[in-house]
Amino acid sequence: MKDPFENRTKPYYKTHSLHPENQETPIHFIRSWITPTEYFYRRNHFPYPDLTSNSFLLQINGEIKDEMVFPYRYIKSLPAKEVTMVLECSGNKRSRFEPEVYGEQWEDGAVSQGIWKGVPLHKLLEAAGLKSTAVEVVFEGLDYGERTDFNGVFRYARSLPVEKAMHPDTIIAYQLNNKPIPYRHGFPLRLVVPQWYAMASVKWLNRITVIDHEFKGPFQTVDYVYYPNKDDDSGKKPVTTINVDSIIQKPTEYSILDKGLHEIYGIAWAGKGVIEEVELSFDKGLTWVNAELYRDKREPYSWVFWKYRWDIKQSGEYTIMSRARDSAGSMQPSKAEWNRKGYGYNAVYTAEVKVE
């Protein structure tokens, strides 16, 4: 299918801010298995960092036998792995929460799919020699700035449990879609963590520290935490795995359709397992029909496209609903679990249309 945005100089349909830059993918117009890099969504907490010669050195220290420094060129010379995966901001669809929550009011486009190439992280950690005292692995990027809730300057840093860090598909990436990672997406090195929301995939990666305790950085224990209650922190839990989700790409919200045959299509994805089923409803959830799933490849971390031929003979206003189910048994709920910071929205998707 011809890309409807190929002649546009500004491919992003939604800009939330430029300082720092936060822009959505035009997700309702993406028909390709891999999101073209120029359309990949952007999520930043701070201004873009300045790169120096030290930016091309990856340091590993902490609870390891030998502190090590890996030059960028050396990392690129090691046996590499490619991972095709969905990368989704945990705040995607935040604007749909009711009651409203604070934060970037992402619509549907804080999600993209790419081919990442790099070195499995466990190979570097094994070379450094993990100690038996290792509990978590902390990843620090080159981007930094001030926060509104704490004094001082902070680098963006996140941690993974050792088990997730050692997963064979957790990689230190240096390519996106068969080219060096663009500067705005984390060049020269980016941590890439399949199945987890994108806050874990630290950009401009510069330092890895293995620790014997839980990491308490603000992007770990303040942000990217589910707070189910409005007025207190009881019941809080960390944001980790991507929720099963779907969107309707066509028809778009508030479309006016003629009576007759229409092809409805969209995308579905999940963190655990793969998408096994997408269902549609045209009567506000009373009955459901199965959509046809199709994909270029059966990759364990990738989205699927789906479609359904809708033959509508009666005029009126309709709510088209989509819900996905994954191989782990999870299905999109009728209502998302509200949380104070607006993470993980994955309620049944709806598109209101009118048939004339």
Summary of the structure (lengths in Angstrom):
residues: 356
radius of gyration: 21.1
end to end distance: 27.6
largest distance: 71.5
contacts: 1135
relative contact order: 0.15
helix: 12%
strand: 40%
